[in-house]
Amino acid sequence: LIRACAELAGRGVNLELRIGGEGEERANLANLAESLGFIERLKLPGRVNDVPRFLHGLDAFALSSDSEQHPNALNEAMACGLACAATRVGCVEELLDEDRCGLIVPPGDAGQMAEALAELLGDADLRNRLGRAARERACERYSLDRMVRAYGEMYRKLSLRGRRAR
């Protein structure tokens, strides 16, 4: 992601990259940004206690993971109505309904991520359309209410099956 954003900055795109959270990779991220001349545009605020507030401060969201199953961070960004660019890992295609709720790129391809971000950052109508679609999908398919109902149904079925086995 840092490489993709540094590439865009080199093309004259005015952007700032914010990466929330703590971890042992923080120094490596800063060193990479420094080596690419991008350090002034990289913000590492550390632990984020108010995730919705953090996300609402963004124009777009990027998930550049090499490996995920069901990325909660992407779910949260979608629920906040952010246009997303994400790598094709885990169930990202399902979350983003193929490309209907966001842009999907191959993992490890900084050039493709840069193109996806350039598309999002350069087209407010696209950002708004994808952000609305993402929010609708997250609320419809991945809301807390839906999850609680699904768990309740699963437990009900399991308890009925257990009774029949006796």
Secondary structure as GFF3:
##gff-version 3
##sequence-region A 1 166
A	DSSP	alpha_helix	2	10	.	.	.	ID=ss1
A	DSSP	beta_strand	17	20	.	.	.	ID=ss2
A	DSSP	alpha_helix	26	35	.	.	.	ID=ss3
A	DSSP	three_ten_helix	39	41	.	.	.	ID=ss4
A	DSSP	beta_strand	42	46	.	.	.	ID=ss5
A	DSSP	alpha_helix	51	56	.	.	.	ID=ss6
A	DSSP	beta_strand	60	63	.	.	.	ID=ss7
A	DSSP	alpha_helix	72	79	.	.	.	ID=ss8
A	DSSP	beta_strand	83	87	.	.	.	ID=ss9
A	DSSP	alpha_helix	92	95	.	.	.	ID=ss10
A	DSSP	beta_strand	103	105	.	.	.	ID=ss11
A	DSSP	alpha_helix	110	121	.	.	.	ID=ss12
A	DSSP	alpha_helix	124	141	.	.	.	ID=ss13
A	DSSP	alpha_helix	144	165	.	.	.	ID=ss14
###
